[in-house]
Amino acid sequence: MVNREDIGSWLEGPRSPLPEGSWPGERLGLPQTGRGSTAAIWRRLVSLCIDYTLCRLISLAFFHDGGLWTIAIFALENWLLQASLGATVGQRLMGITTIDSRGGRARVLPLLVRAVLLCLVIPAVIFNRDHRGLHDLAANTAVVRTR
């Protein structure tokens, strides 16, 4: 039989997904804080908003309607800038970059997969304790701080 202590209460809040004394990115060999550590969710979200806003403005300037053009430009911007420069405009402004999960530069094809999945939204909002969304897991990438 299940006791109330086994279930807990909603007042206690969710249990921490990280074991005591560990941090996001530890399993990937990333430092706890500073340069090279896992980027905080808020940094990723702000960089995403910056990138989407820029792509929306571009689509409105050239296509007057935006719509699906915004998503297409967003995917292209993410893929091209991360593959060539290592970061999008928003990521650069927020001091983060996308790397291979082994610590090196992410490759072109996995970044294309990541960009497409990012545009689907759902893979990006489901993430693990290392702050890696499903799009990062599929592309074998991680987003880390550059400063």
Secondary structure, DSSP 4 states (H G I P E B T S, - for coil): ---HHHH--GGG-PPPSSPTT--TTGGGT--SSSTTSBPPHHHHHHHHHHHHHHHHHHHHHHHSS-THHHHHHHHHHHHHHHHHTSS-HHHHHHTEEEEETTSSBPPHHHHHHHHHHHHTSHHHH-B-TTS-BHHHHHHTEEEEE--
